[in-house]
Amino acid sequence: MSKVFVFGHQNPDTDAIASSYAFAHLAREAYHMEAEAVALGEPNEETAFVLDYFGVTAPRLVASAKAEGVDTVILTDHNEFQQSIADIADVTVFGVVDHHRVANFETANPLFMRLEPVGSASSIVYRLYKENQLDVPKEIAGLLLSGLISDTLLLKSPTTHATDHQVAQELAELAGVNLEEYGLAMLKAGTNLASKTAEELIDIDAKTFELNGNNVRVAQVNTVDIAEVLDRQAEIEAAIEASRAANAYSDFVLMITDIVNSNSEILALGSNTDKIEAAFNFTLENNHAFLAGAVSRKKQVVPQLTESFNA
């Protein structure tokens, strides 16, 4: 088999980078594939902290697989085509390793799929290392641990699976770090939003979902001070409206998540705000509302939006 690209979703977060980097290594060592981890966007500040901490060079950026002479790909941390590489419909999807819903996904040929309702794609990749009796290098253990911490907010998110706690402990030992101390430092590294433009802020961790014929953009930023982010509401809303116009999003939902107190403020603009309000049983005031206990886009926002838009 010729070269295979392994990558996570657009606007990659730590789990997307970690799972793709680790799985490419696994594919080379265990499956003897010519696999290269690449990225569909620049690492965010949290991910940059992780890569620097463990001395790993960020995967190179690619915009098209075909342009690189690659016609076979493996997806990690996503499966929806609108979140993937631009020419995803023109290449062969050899495999998927993911922990999200399956939607807008169809292939011409059978493929390898590993889908589990766990806290991160990194959790799944770690299990694959163990199943293949392959040692996990220290730096890769660090990346996988970081992907799990990021997606579960240090195992506090409702997306955390019961098995993730043991996975985290094992990976922390392999990576040579204290789970709590490292995890908190890592999460805080991703909360420096003051240096971001509004356009950058709404695109740090954003995904598009097709909900009953509507393209809904759902973004999330982590902070230790929700009020500090809302102080920039006017410029953030201007950036959102520009993004909606440029990309034909019917609605844009921004989760501003307090990683200390595990709550979120929802800022929403679009043509279906009534459906957004119904999804969470709240009333938007000045385009935003408080959502107690919400930290997970995957479990506490997207399913509720899906149900409301389909009602």
C-alpha positions as CSV (number, residue, x, y, z in Angstrom):
1,M,0.0,0.0,0.0
2,S,1.2,3.5,-0.8
3,K,1.3,6.4,1.7
4,V,-1.7,6.8,3.9
5,F,-2.6,10.1,5.6
6,V,-3.9,10.0,9.1
7,F,-5.6,13.1,10.4
8,G,-8.2,14.5,12.8
9,H,-10.9,17.1,12.0
10,Q,-10.6,20.6,10.8
11,N,-9.6,23.2,13.5
12,P,-7.9,20.4,15.3
13,D,-8.0,20.2,19.1
14,T,-5.6,18.2,21.3
15,D,-7.4,14.9,20.9
16,A,-7.5,15.3,17.1
17,I,-3.7,15.9,16.9
18,A,-2.8,13.3,19.6
19,S,-4.9,10.5,18.2
20,S,-3.8,11.0,14.6
21,Y,-0.1,11.2,15.6
22,A,-0.3,8.2,17.8
23,F,-2.3,6.1,15.4
24,A,0.1,6.8,12.5
25,H,2.9,5.5,14.7
26,L,0.8,2.5,15.6
27,A,0.0,1.8,11.9
28,R,3.7,1.9,11.0
29,E,4.8,-0.3,13.8
30,A,1.9,-2.8,14.1
31,Y,0.4,-2.8,10.7
32,H,3.5,-2.0,8.6
33,M,1.7,0.8,6.8
34,E,3.4,3.9,5.3
35,A,1.3,6.2,7.5
36,E,1.9,9.9,8.1
37,A,0.1,12.0,10.6
38,V,-0.9,15.3,9.1
39,A,-3.1,18.2,10.3
40,L,-6.0,20.1,8.8
41,G,-5.2,23.3,10.8
42,E,-2.7,24.9,13.1
43,P,-2.5,23.6,16.7
44,N,-4.3,25.7,19.2
45,E,-2.4,27.1,22.3
46,E,-3.4,24.1,24.5
47,T,-2.1,21.7,21.9
48,A,1.1,23.7,21.3
49,F,1.7,23.5,25.0
50,V,1.4,19.7,24.9
51,L,3.6,19.3,21.8
52,D,6.3,21.5,23.4
53,Y,6.0,19.7,26.8
54,F,6.7,16.3,25.2
55,G,9.1,17.5,22.6
56,V,7.0,16.5,19.6
57,T,7.0,18.4,16.3
58,A,3.5,19.3,15.1
59,P,2.2,17.3,12.1
60,R,2.6,19.3,8.9
61,L,-0.5,21.0,7.5
62,V,-2.2,19.7,4.4
63,A,-5.2,21.1,2.5
64,S,-5.7,18.2,0.0
65,A,-4.7,14.6,0.0
66,K,-4.8,14.3,-3.8
67,A,-2.6,17.3,-4.2
68,E,0.0,15.4,-2.1
69,G,-0.3,12.3,-4.3
70,V,-2.2,10.4,-1.5
71,D,-5.5,8.6,-2.3
72,T,-6.0,6.7,1.0
73,V,-6.7,8.2,4.4
74,I,-7.5,7.2,8.0
75,L,-9.7,9.5,10.1
76,T,-9.4,10.0,13.8
77,D,-11.6,11.9,16.2
78,H,-14.3,12.6,13.5
79,N,-16.2,10.9,10.7
80,E,-18.6,13.6,9.3
81,F,-17.3,14.6,5.9
82,Q,-18.0,18.4,6.4
83,Q,-15.4,18.3,9.3
84,S,-12.8,16.5,7.2
85,I,-10.2,17.2,4.5
86,A,-11.5,19.2,1.5
87,D,-11.3,16.3,-1.0
88,I,-12.5,13.6,1.4
89,A,-15.1,12.5,-1.2
90,D,-12.4,11.8,-3.8
91,V,-10.2,9.5,-1.7
92,T,-10.5,6.1,-0.1
93,V,-11.3,6.1,3.6
94,F,-9.3,3.1,4.9
95,G,-10.3,3.4,8.5
96,V,-11.9,5.5,11.2
97,V,-11.1,5.8,14.9
98,D,-13.7,7.9,16.6
99,H,-15.9,8.6,19.7
100,H,-18.6,10.8,18.1
101,R,-21.9,10.2,16.5
102,V,-21.9,8.8,12.9
103,A,-23.5,11.2,10.4
104,N,-23.2,12.2,6.8
105,F,-20.8,9.3,6.3
106,E,-20.7,6.9,3.4
107,T,-18.0,5.0,1.6
108,A,-17.9,2.9,-1.6
109,N,-15.9,0.1,0.0
110,P,-15.7,-1.6,3.4
111,L,-13.4,-0.1,5.9
112,F,-12.0,-0.6,9.4
113,M,-14.0,1.3,12.0
114,R,-13.3,1.6,15.7
115,L,-16.1,3.6,17.3
116,E,-16.5,3.7,21.1
117,P,-18.5,5.9,23.4
118,V,-15.5,6.9,25.5
119,G,-14.0,10.2,26.5
120,S,-11.6,10.7,23.6
121,A,-10.3,9.1,20.4
122,S,-7.0,9.0,22.3
123,S,-8.5,6.5,24.7
124,I,-9.3,4.2,21.8
125,V,-5.9,4.5,20.3
126,Y,-4.3,3.6,23.6
127,R,-6.5,0.4,23.7
128,L,-5.2,-0.5,20.2
129,Y,-1.6,-0.2,21.4
130,K,-2.4,-2.7,24.2
131,E,-4.4,-5.0,21.9
132,N,-1.4,-5.1,19.6
133,Q,1.0,-5.6,22.5
134,L,3.0,-2.6,21.4
135,D,4.9,-0.4,23.8
136,V,3.7,3.2,24.0
137,P,6.7,5.6,23.7
138,K,6.8,8.2,26.5
139,E,6.0,11.2,24.3
140,I,3.1,9.4,22.6
141,A,1.7,8.4,26.0
142,G,1.9,12.1,26.9
143,L,0.0,13.1,23.8
144,L,-2.7,10.4,24.3
145,L,-3.1,11.5,28.0
146,S,-3.4,15.1,26.9
147,G,-6.1,14.2,24.3
148,L,-8.1,12.5,27.0
149,I,-7.6,15.3,29.5
150,S,-8.6,17.9,26.9
151,D,-11.8,16.2,25.8
152,T,-13.0,15.3,29.3
153,L,-11.8,18.5,31.1
154,L,-9.6,16.4,33.3
155,L,-12.1,13.6,33.6
156,K,-14.9,16.0,34.8
157,S,-17.0,16.0,31.7
158,P,-20.1,13.7,31.4
159,T,-18.5,12.3,28.3
160,T,-15.9,10.6,30.6
161,H,-16.3,6.8,30.4
162,A,-15.8,4.7,33.5
163,T,-12.7,3.1,31.8
164,D,-11.1,6.5,31.1
165,H,-10.0,6.9,34.7
166,Q,-7.8,3.8,34.5
167,V,-6.6,4.8,31.0
168,A,-5.6,8.2,32.4
169,Q,-3.7,6.7,35.3
170,E,-1.8,4.3,33.1
171,L,-0.9,7.0,30.5
172,A,0.2,9.4,33.2
173,E,2.6,6.8,34.6
174,L,4.0,6.0,31.1
175,A,4.3,9.8,30.4
176,G,6.0,10.4,33.7
177,V,3.6,13.2,34.9
178,N,1.3,13.8,37.8
179,L,-2.2,13.6,36.3
180,E,-3.8,16.4,38.3
181,E,-0.9,18.8,38.2
182,Y,-0.1,18.3,34.5
183,G,-3.8,18.3,33.5
184,L,-4.6,21.6,35.2
185,A,-1.5,23.3,33.7
186,M,-2.4,22.0,30.2
187,L,-6.0,23.2,30.4
188,K,-5.0,26.6,31.7
189,A,-2.6,26.9,28.7
190,G,-5.6,26.8,26.4
191,T,-7.5,29.6,28.2
192,N,-5.4,32.6,27.2
193,L,-8.0,34.2,25.0
194,A,-7.0,37.9,25.4
195,S,-4.4,37.6,22.6
196,K,-7.0,36.2,20.2
197,T,-8.9,38.2,17.7
198,A,-12.7,37.6,17.7
199,E,-12.3,35.8,14.4
200,E,-9.7,33.5,15.9
201,L,-11.6,33.0,19.1
202,I,-14.8,31.7,17.4
203,D,-12.7,29.3,15.3
204,I,-10.4,27.8,18.0
205,D,-12.6,24.7,18.4
206,A,-15.5,24.8,16.0
207,K,-17.4,22.1,14.1
208,T,-20.3,22.3,11.6
209,F,-23.3,20.0,12.0
210,E,-26.0,19.4,9.4
211,L,-29.3,19.5,11.4
212,N,-32.4,18.9,9.4
213,G,-31.2,20.8,6.4
214,N,-29.5,23.6,8.4
215,N,-25.7,24.0,8.7
216,V,-25.2,24.9,12.3
217,R,-21.7,25.9,13.5
218,V,-21.0,25.0,17.2
219,A,-17.9,26.4,18.7
220,Q,-16.4,26.1,22.2
221,V,-13.8,28.1,24.1
222,N,-12.5,27.3,27.5
223,T,-11.9,30.0,30.1
224,V,-11.5,30.7,33.8
225,D,-13.6,33.9,33.5
226,I,-16.8,33.8,31.4
227,A,-17.4,37.5,32.1
228,E,-14.1,38.4,30.5
229,V,-15.1,36.8,27.3
230,L,-18.6,38.4,27.3
231,D,-16.9,41.8,27.7
232,R,-16.0,41.3,24.0
233,Q,-19.5,40.3,23.0
234,A,-19.9,43.1,20.3
235,E,-16.8,42.1,18.4
236,I,-17.5,38.4,18.8
237,E,-21.0,38.8,17.4
238,A,-19.6,40.8,14.5
239,A,-17.2,38.0,13.8
240,I,-19.9,35.4,14.0
241,E,-22.2,37.3,11.6
242,A,-19.3,37.6,9.1
243,S,-18.6,33.9,9.4
244,R,-22.3,33.0,9.0
245,A,-22.5,35.1,5.8
246,A,-19.3,33.7,4.4
247,N,-20.1,30.1,5.1
248,A,-23.9,30.0,4.9
249,Y,-24.4,28.9,8.5
250,S,-28.0,29.1,9.5
251,D,-27.0,29.4,13.1
252,F,-23.8,29.9,15.2
253,V,-23.7,28.6,18.8
254,L,-20.7,29.5,20.9
255,M,-20.1,27.7,24.2
256,I,-18.0,29.7,26.6
257,T,-17.0,27.1,29.2
258,D,-15.7,27.8,32.7
259,I,-13.3,24.9,33.3
260,V,-13.0,25.7,37.0
261,N,-16.8,25.7,37.9
262,S,-17.9,23.4,35.0
263,N,-20.6,25.7,33.5
264,S,-21.1,27.4,30.2
265,E,-22.6,30.5,28.8
266,I,-24.3,30.0,25.4
267,L,-24.0,32.8,22.9
268,A,-26.2,32.1,19.8
269,L,-27.0,34.0,16.6
270,G,-29.0,32.9,13.6
271,S,-32.4,32.2,12.0
272,N,-33.4,29.4,14.4
273,T,-32.8,30.9,17.9
274,D,-36.2,29.6,18.9
275,K,-35.0,26.1,18.4
276,I,-31.8,26.8,20.3
277,E,-33.9,28.1,23.2
278,A,-36.1,25.1,23.1
279,A,-33.1,22.8,23.0
280,F,-31.9,24.0,26.4
281,N,-35.2,25.3,27.9
282,F,-33.8,28.7,28.4
283,T,-34.4,32.2,27.1
284,L,-31.6,34.1,25.3
285,E,-31.2,37.6,26.7
286,N,-29.0,39.8,24.6
287,N,-28.2,36.7,22.6
288,H,-26.8,34.6,25.4
289,A,-27.9,32.4,28.4
290,F,-26.3,30.5,31.2
291,L,-26.3,26.7,30.9
292,A,-25.4,25.2,34.3
293,G,-23.2,22.1,34.4
294,A,-22.6,22.1,30.6
295,V,-19.0,21.4,29.5
296,S,-19.4,18.9,26.7
297,R,-20.4,20.0,23.2
298,K,-20.7,16.3,22.2
299,K,-23.1,15.2,25.0
300,Q,-24.7,18.4,26.3
301,V,-25.2,20.6,23.3
302,V,-25.2,18.8,19.9
303,P,-27.8,16.0,20.8
304,Q,-30.1,18.6,22.3
305,L,-29.8,20.8,19.2
306,T,-30.3,17.8,17.0
307,E,-33.5,16.9,18.7
308,S,-34.9,20.4,18.7
309,F,-34.0,21.1,15.0
310,N,-35.7,17.8,14.1
311,A,-38.8,18.4,16.1
